[in-house]
Amino acid sequence: MRVPILMYHSVTDRPNNATRPLAVRPSVFESQMTYLKDRGFTPLTLGDLVASLYGTGGAPAPERPVVVTFDDGYADFHGEALPILAQLGFPATVFLTSGWVSDAGGDAAGKPLDRMLCWSQAREAVSCGIEIAGHSHSHPQLDQLPDAALRQELRRNKALLEDKVGRPVATMAYPYGYSSTRVRREVRKAGYWAACAVANTLAADSGDVMALPRLTVGRSTTMDRFRRAVEGRGVPLIYLKEHALTKGYAMVRRTRYGLRHVVGRE
């Protein structure tokens, strides 16, 4: 089985410069979700998909599963995306950066790119069938962190989410989509049993549950491109540019981390 796991960020008509490339207009988002419903897709949370496909005790997967995910936790998820999802009866997964939450207080960390959800909005989303999942505490490039800082990012995020939302958190997504064997090992140790990368391809039931691929949906995603992506038609060609950039970034990050590791040992 091949499953489209969709990656959204902001859903707004008024993105700022930082979020604009990955911002989707509410009207476009509604059209995309309506297409999924009309075509017989069954949305699942990431946790439910993993439970059904990877033998962790869930119900069998529906005939046409799809997972709708949102990274970072922007405030417009509550104001724009959630009402559309609720109207259609769609669950979804929000990967929440705990240090970016608007009322994080003493736990604030990192530099949010726009207005963010508050804890009460996250709890309200859970009551509407939304899965709140991990996305690190301050949104760093996890594969560039030393071991101690990496563990802190993962475990603080998970602990805060579980405390503030009142639900177990068992899935996460890597900020920027970046990971490595070392990062994935620490993610498992932190108590997560599934994680999302980006990769811009369909997820398969034979794939690595700690690096589930997603399909980027952003400002430049036309309705035709969206339809072809979720139906699995010509996905490599649709994301040709993104694949080339990903390979280049991976090489740069491996070299950068290797140099830091060598210097740190001298």
Solvent accessible surface area in square Angstrom, and as a share of the most:
residue,aa,sasa,rsa
1,M,95,0.42
2,R,150,0.55
3,V,0,0.00
4,P,4,0.03
5,I,0,0.00
6,L,1,0.01
7,M,11,0.05
8,Y,0,0.00
9,H,26,0.12
10,S,0,0.00
11,V,0,0.00
12,T,19,0.11
13,D,80,0.41
14,R,217,0.79
15,P,11,0.07
16,N,54,0.28
17,N,130,0.67
18,A,60,0.47
19,T,7,0.04
20,R,91,0.33
21,P,90,0.56
22,L,58,0.29
23,A,1,0.01
24,V,3,0.02
25,R,103,0.38
26,P,18,0.11
27,S,73,0.47
28,V,53,0.30
29,F,0,0.00
30,E,75,0.34
31,S,55,0.36
32,Q,0,0.00
33,M,0,0.00
34,T,53,0.31
35,Y,35,0.13
36,L,0,0.00
37,K,104,0.44
38,D,109,0.57
39,R,120,0.44
40,G,46,0.45
41,F,14,0.06
42,T,56,0.33
43,P,13,0.08
44,L,28,0.14
45,T,16,0.09
46,L,0,0.00
47,G,11,0.11
48,D,80,0.41
49,L,1,0.00
50,V,1,0.00
51,A,17,0.13
52,S,25,0.16
53,L,32,0.16
54,Y,49,0.19
55,G,73,0.70
56,T,74,0.43
57,G,80,0.77
58,G,36,0.35
59,A,75,0.58
60,P,121,0.76
61,A,25,0.20
62,P,37,0.23
63,E,159,0.71
64,R,73,0.27
65,P,4,0.03
66,V,0,0.00
67,V,0,0.00
68,V,0,0.00
69,T,0,0.00
70,F,3,0.01
71,D,5,0.03
72,D,4,0.02
73,G,1,0.01
74,Y,5,0.02
75,A,11,0.08
76,D,20,0.10
77,F,4,0.02
78,H,45,0.20
79,G,49,0.47
80,E,67,0.30
81,A,0,0.00
82,L,9,0.05
83,P,69,0.44
84,I,19,0.10
85,L,0,0.00
86,A,57,0.44
87,Q,146,0.65
88,L,33,0.17
89,G,61,0.58
90,F,12,0.05
91,P,35,0.22
92,A,0,0.00
93,T,0,0.00
94,V,0,0.00
95,F,0,0.00
96,L,1,0.01
97,T,0,0.00
98,S,0,0.00
99,G,3,0.03
100,W,12,0.04
101,V,5,0.03
102,S,74,0.48
103,D,79,0.41
104,A,10,0.08
105,G,59,0.57
106,G,86,0.83
107,D,40,0.21
108,A,67,0.52
109,A,28,0.22
110,G,45,0.44
111,K,173,0.73
112,P,63,0.39
113,L,80,0.40
114,D,47,0.24
115,R,175,0.64
116,M,12,0.05
117,L,1,0.01
118,C,29,0.18
119,W,14,0.05
120,S,60,0.39
121,Q,46,0.21
122,A,0,0.00
123,R,107,0.39
124,E,82,0.37
125,A,1,0.01
126,V,16,0.09
127,S,89,0.57
128,C,58,0.35
129,G,41,0.39
130,I,5,0.03
131,E,36,0.16
132,I,9,0.05
133,A,0,0.00
134,G,0,0.00
135,H,1,0.01
136,S,1,0.00
137,H,6,0.03
138,S,26,0.17
139,H,21,0.09
140,P,27,0.17
141,Q,60,0.27
142,L,0,0.00
143,D,12,0.06
144,Q,18,0.08
145,L,34,0.17
146,P,87,0.55
147,D,63,0.33
148,A,71,0.55
149,A,38,0.29
150,L,0,0.00
151,R,89,0.32
152,Q,103,0.46
153,E,21,0.09
154,L,1,0.01
155,R,107,0.39
156,R,85,0.31
157,N,1,0.00
158,K,31,0.13
159,A,61,0.47
160,L,23,0.12
161,L,0,0.00
162,E,55,0.25
163,D,107,0.55
164,K,69,0.29
165,V,15,0.09
166,G,58,0.56
167,R,134,0.49
168,P,117,0.73
169,V,5,0.03
170,A,22,0.17
171,T,1,0.01
172,M,1,0.00
173,A,0,0.00
174,Y,0,0.00
175,P,0,0.00
176,Y,116,0.44
177,G,17,0.16
178,Y,36,0.14
179,S,22,0.14
180,S,37,0.24
181,T,93,0.54
182,R,35,0.13
183,V,0,0.00
184,R,65,0.24
185,R,116,0.42
186,E,9,0.04
187,V,0,0.00
188,R,130,0.47
189,K,123,0.52
190,A,15,0.11
191,G,40,0.38
192,Y,5,0.02
193,W,93,0.33
194,A,0,0.00
195,A,0,0.00
196,C,0,0.00
197,A,14,0.11
198,V,26,0.15
199,A,47,0.37
200,N,5,0.03
201,T,57,0.33
202,L,16,0.08
203,A,1,0.01
204,A,34,0.26
205,D,63,0.32
206,S,104,0.67
207,G,35,0.33
208,D,75,0.39
209,V,24,0.14
210,M,5,0.02
211,A,30,0.23
212,L,1,0.00
213,P,20,0.13
214,R,0,0.00
215,L,0,0.00
216,T,22,0.13
217,V,2,0.01
218,G,8,0.08
219,R,104,0.38
220,S,86,0.55
221,T,14,0.08
222,T,83,0.48
223,M,54,0.24
224,D,71,0.37
225,R,47,0.17
226,F,2,0.01
227,R,84,0.31
228,R,77,0.28
229,A,4,0.03
230,V,5,0.03
231,E,36,0.16
232,G,17,0.16
233,R,128,0.47
234,G,41,0.39
235,V,7,0.04
236,P,91,0.57
237,L,132,0.66
238,I,17,0.09
239,Y,3,0.01
240,L,112,0.56
241,K,148,0.63
242,E,52,0.23
243,H,48,0.21
244,A,67,0.52
245,L,84,0.42
246,T,68,0.40
247,K,150,0.63
248,G,37,0.36
249,Y,108,0.41
250,A,20,0.16
251,M,124,0.55
252,V,78,0.45
253,R,26,0.09
254,R,162,0.59
255,T,77,0.45
256,R,89,0.32
257,Y,57,0.22
258,G,30,0.29
259,L,113,0.56
260,R,128,0.47
261,H,90,0.40
262,V,83,0.48
263,V,101,0.58
264,G,65,0.63
265,R,189,0.69
266,E,166,0.75
